[in-house]
């Protein structure tokens, strides 16, 4: 994995054509650079993202109608295209909300009826779209389900699996392994690169059922907090600014932001008070 990543870097000593042969990828993939879109598209994507957080059950038709009400008349096809680019879909029961990669194995959902009563019992993850002043990024976070603590995070300008694997490896290195890891059925999480890391650490793999967005609801709530309490307020200009800002926000989120569902305690207080300690008699 590390060697493959190194060969992808533009500074690698091998020629691009030779690296493509060794990695078995077309040269067009190696030379591709994602388009950030024009200013009009970026403005619409920012507004679609905000509407999606308010009304996550809106599909492309209702999003189109809401955009028109807000003074941005666009056709449905354009809304659909931007939603695909952002990785958004309406959150209501329907088949195939997250598309696994071709040939990727889908694992059963293990959390139904399970009492999650301690830190590191279950971890979860998801990816969200992050609008910036110019352009956008994708953010992944690893969360401890019991304490809501953000264990690690990464962002990327492409929806590949590499940045998800890096976040997972950091969380495992810093906190050890959970018993169960829950994801949706997105191709980043069904990829062998991701699931092999979980298998190496003997972690049980759980995946949300099709159309079951509520199975990973705590990470969905995290995205709402990140965007309304930080990203929308700051409109980050560069990836460097975004990294610094998110570092400060997640520190605040873990150390100072109290949760009513945690009896007004912070994620850090819940995670570290009981993590890996025997229950009191």
C-alpha positions as CSV (number, residue, x, y, z in Angstrom):
1,X,0.0,0.0,0.0
2,X,2.7,2.5,1.0
3,X,4.7,1.7,-2.2
4,X,1.7,2.1,-4.4
5,X,1.0,5.5,-2.8
6,X,4.6,6.6,-3.3
7,X,4.4,5.8,-7.0
8,X,1.3,8.0,-7.4
9,X,3.2,11.0,-6.3
10,X,4.3,13.4,-9.0
11,X,7.9,13.5,-7.6
12,X,8.5,9.8,-8.0
13,X,11.6,9.0,-10.0
14,X,9.9,6.7,-12.5
15,X,8.3,8.1,-15.6
16,X,4.5,8.5,-15.5
17,X,4.0,6.0,-18.3
18,X,6.0,3.4,-16.5
19,X,4.2,3.9,-13.2
20,X,0.9,3.5,-15.0
21,X,2.0,0.2,-16.4
22,X,3.1,-1.1,-13.0
23,X,0.0,0.1,-11.3
24,X,-2.3,-1.1,-14.1
25,X,-4.0,2.2,-14.5
26,X,-4.7,4.3,-17.7
27,X,-2.5,7.3,-18.3
28,X,-5.5,9.5,-18.4
29,X,-6.1,8.7,-14.8
30,X,-2.6,9.7,-13.8
31,X,-2.9,13.0,-15.6
32,X,-6.4,13.8,-14.5
33,X,-6.9,16.8,-12.2
34,X,-10.4,17.4,-10.7
35,X,-12.2,20.5,-11.8
36,X,-13.4,22.7,-9.0
37,X,-16.2,24.1,-11.2
38,X,-17.1,27.6,-12.0
39,X,-18.2,30.2,-9.5
40,X,-21.9,29.7,-10.3
41,X,-21.7,25.9,-9.7
42,X,-19.7,26.5,-6.4
43,X,-22.3,28.9,-5.2
44,X,-25.1,26.4,-5.9
45,X,-23.2,23.6,-4.3
46,X,-22.8,25.7,-1.2
47,X,-26.5,26.4,-1.1
48,X,-27.4,22.7,-1.9
49,X,-25.2,21.6,1.0
50,X,-27.0,24.0,3.4
51,X,-30.4,22.9,2.3
52,X,-29.4,19.2,2.5
53,X,-28.4,19.7,6.2
54,X,-31.8,21.4,6.9
55,X,-33.9,18.9,4.9
56,X,-31.8,15.7,4.4
57,X,-34.9,13.9,3.0
58,X,-35.0,16.3,-0.1
59,X,-34.2,14.6,-3.4
60,X,-33.2,16.5,-6.6
61,X,-36.8,17.6,-7.4
62,X,-37.5,19.2,-4.0
63,X,-34.0,20.6,-3.9
64,X,-34.6,22.2,-7.3
65,X,-37.9,23.7,-6.0
66,X,-36.2,25.0,-2.8
67,X,-33.4,26.6,-4.9
68,X,-36.1,28.3,-7.0
69,X,-37.8,29.7,-3.9
70,X,-34.5,31.1,-2.8
71,X,-34.0,32.9,-6.1
72,X,-31.8,30.3,-7.9
73,X,-33.9,28.7,-10.7
74,X,-32.0,25.7,-12.1
75,X,-33.1,22.6,-13.9
76,X,-33.2,19.2,-12.1
77,X,-30.4,17.7,-14.2
78,X,-28.0,20.3,-13.0
79,X,-29.0,19.6,-9.4
80,X,-28.5,15.9,-9.9
81,X,-25.1,16.5,-11.4
82,X,-23.9,18.7,-8.5
83,X,-25.3,16.2,-5.9
84,X,-23.3,13.4,-7.5
85,X,-20.2,15.6,-7.5
86,X,-20.8,16.4,-3.8
87,X,-21.5,12.8,-2.8
88,X,-25.0,13.7,-1.6
89,X,-28.2,11.7,-1.7
90,X,-31.6,12.1,-0.1
91,X,-31.8,10.4,3.3
92,X,-35.0,8.3,3.1
93,X,-35.5,4.5,2.8
94,X,-34.7,3.5,-0.8
95,X,-32.3,1.0,-2.4
96,X,-28.6,1.7,-3.1
97,X,-28.1,5.0,-1.3
98,X,-24.3,4.3,-1.2
99,X,-22.7,2.5,-4.1
100,X,-20.1,-0.1,-3.3
101,X,-17.3,-0.6,-5.7
102,X,-17.7,-3.3,-8.4
103,X,-16.9,-6.7,-6.8
104,X,-16.5,-5.3,-3.3
105,X,-17.9,-7.4,-0.5
106,X,-20.8,-6.1,1.6
107,X,-20.8,-7.0,5.3
108,X,-23.9,-7.4,7.5
109,X,-25.1,-4.7,9.9
110,X,-24.0,-5.8,13.4
111,X,-25.5,-3.0,15.6
112,X,-29.2,-3.8,15.5
113,X,-30.3,-4.4,19.1
114,X,-26.7,-4.1,20.4
115,X,-26.2,-2.1,23.6
116,X,-23.1,0.1,23.1
117,X,-22.0,0.8,26.7
118,X,-18.3,1.5,26.6
119,X,-15.7,3.4,24.6
120,X,-13.9,1.5,21.8
121,X,-16.8,-0.9,21.6
122,X,-17.9,0.5,18.2
123,X,-16.3,3.1,15.9
124,X,-18.0,4.6,12.9
125,X,-17.0,6.8,9.9
126,X,-18.5,8.7,7.0
127,X,-17.5,11.3,4.4
128,X,-19.0,14.7,3.9
129,X,-18.6,17.6,1.4
130,X,-16.8,20.7,2.7
131,X,-17.4,24.0,0.7
132,X,-14.7,26.5,0.7
133,X,-14.4,30.1,-0.6
134,X,-13.1,28.7,-3.9
135,X,-13.5,25.0,-4.5
136,X,-14.4,22.2,-2.1
137,X,-12.9,19.3,-0.2
138,X,-14.2,15.9,1.2
139,X,-13.8,15.2,4.9
140,X,-13.7,11.8,6.6
141,X,-13.8,11.3,10.4
142,X,-13.4,8.3,12.6
143,X,-15.8,8.6,15.7
144,X,-16.1,6.5,18.8
145,X,-19.8,5.7,18.9
146,X,-20.2,5.7,22.7
147,X,-18.5,8.9,23.6
148,X,-19.0,10.8,20.2
149,X,-15.2,11.5,20.3
150,X,-13.6,12.3,17.0
151,X,-10.5,10.0,17.0
152,X,-9.0,11.0,13.7
153,X,-9.8,12.9,10.4
154,X,-8.5,13.6,7.0
155,X,-9.6,15.7,4.0
156,X,-9.0,15.2,0.3
157,X,-10.0,16.8,-3.1
158,X,-11.0,13.4,-4.5
159,X,-13.4,10.7,-3.3
160,X,-10.8,7.9,-3.3
161,X,-10.1,5.5,-0.5
162,X,-6.5,6.6,0.4
163,X,-7.5,9.4,2.8
164,X,-10.0,7.2,4.5
165,X,-7.3,4.5,5.0
166,X,-4.9,7.1,6.4
167,X,-7.5,8.3,8.9
168,X,-8.3,4.7,10.0
169,X,-4.6,3.9,10.4
170,X,-4.0,7.0,12.5
171,X,-7.0,6.2,14.8
172,X,-5.8,2.6,15.3
173,X,-2.2,3.7,16.0
174,X,-3.3,6.3,18.6
175,X,-6.2,4.5,20.3
176,X,-5.9,0.8,19.6
177,X,-8.6,-1.3,18.0
178,X,-12.4,-1.3,18.6
179,X,-14.4,-4.4,18.7
180,X,-16.7,-3.3,15.8
181,X,-16.3,-0.8,13.0
182,X,-19.4,0.5,11.3
183,X,-19.6,2.3,7.9
184,X,-22.0,2.8,5.0
185,X,-21.7,0.8,1.8
186,X,-19.7,3.5,-0.1
187,X,-16.9,2.3,-2.3
188,X,-14.3,3.9,-0.1
189,X,-15.3,1.7,2.8
190,X,-16.0,-1.5,0.9
191,X,-12.6,-1.4,-0.8
192,X,-10.1,-4.0,0.1
193,X,-7.6,-1.3,1.0
194,X,-9.9,-0.2,3.8
195,X,-11.4,-3.6,4.9
196,X,-8.0,-5.3,4.9
197,X,-6.8,-2.9,7.6
198,X,-9.8,-3.8,9.8
199,X,-9.2,-7.5,9.2
200,X,-5.5,-7.2,10.1
201,X,-6.6,-5.8,13.5
202,X,-9.3,-8.5,13.9
203,X,-12.1,-5.9,14.0
204,X,-15.6,-7.0,13.2
205,X,-16.9,-5.1,10.1
206,X,-20.4,-3.7,10.1
207,X,-22.1,-1.9,7.3
208,X,-25.4,0.1,7.2
209,X,-28.3,-1.5,5.4
210,X,-29.4,-0.1,2.1
211,X,-31.3,3.1,2.7
212,X,-30.5,3.0,6.4
213,X,-28.9,6.4,6.9
214,X,-30.1,6.4,10.5
215,X,-27.7,3.5,11.2
216,X,-24.8,6.0,11.2
217,X,-26.8,9.0,12.6
218,X,-24.2,10.1,15.1
219,X,-21.7,10.9,12.3
220,X,-24.4,12.7,10.4
221,X,-25.0,14.9,13.4
222,X,-21.3,15.6,13.6
223,X,-21.3,16.9,10.0
224,X,-24.1,19.3,10.9
225,X,-22.1,20.6,13.9
226,X,-18.9,21.0,11.9
227,X,-20.5,22.9,9.1
228,X,-22.8,25.3,11.1
229,X,-20.3,25.9,13.9
230,X,-17.2,26.2,11.8
231,X,-17.1,25.7,8.0
232,X,-20.0,28.0,7.1
233,X,-18.8,30.8,9.4
234,X,-15.2,30.9,8.1
235,X,-15.3,30.1,4.3
236,X,-11.8,28.7,4.3
237,X,-9.6,30.0,1.4
238,X,-7.0,27.2,1.1
239,X,-6.4,23.6,2.2
240,X,-3.8,25.0,4.7
241,X,-6.5,27.2,6.3
242,X,-9.0,24.4,6.3
243,X,-6.5,22.0,8.1
244,X,-5.7,24.6,10.8
245,X,-9.4,25.5,11.2
246,X,-10.6,21.9,11.5
247,X,-7.8,21.1,13.9
248,X,-9.0,23.9,16.2
249,X,-12.7,22.9,15.8
250,X,-12.2,19.2,16.5
251,X,-10.1,20.1,19.6
252,X,-13.0,22.3,20.8
253,X,-15.5,19.6,19.9
254,X,-13.7,16.9,21.9
255,X,-12.6,19.0,24.8
256,X,-15.1,21.7,25.4
257,X,-18.4,21.1,23.5
258,X,-20.9,19.5,25.9
259,X,-23.5,17.1,24.6
260,X,-27.0,16.7,26.1
261,X,-27.0,13.1,25.1
262,X,-23.8,12.6,27.2
263,X,-25.4,14.2,30.4
264,X,-23.8,17.6,29.5
265,X,-20.3,16.0,29.4
266,X,-17.7,16.4,26.7
267,X,-16.6,13.5,24.4
268,X,-13.2,13.5,26.0
269,X,-14.6,13.3,29.5
270,X,-16.7,10.3,28.5
271,X,-14.1,8.6,26.5
272,X,-11.1,8.9,28.9
273,X,-13.1,8.4,32.1
274,X,-14.0,4.9,31.3
275,X,-11.8,3.8,28.3
276,X,-10.1,0.5,29.0
277,X,-10.9,0.7,32.7
278,X,-12.9,-2.0,34.6
279,X,-16.3,-1.0,35.7
280,X,-16.6,-0.1,39.4
281,X,-18.0,-2.7,41.6
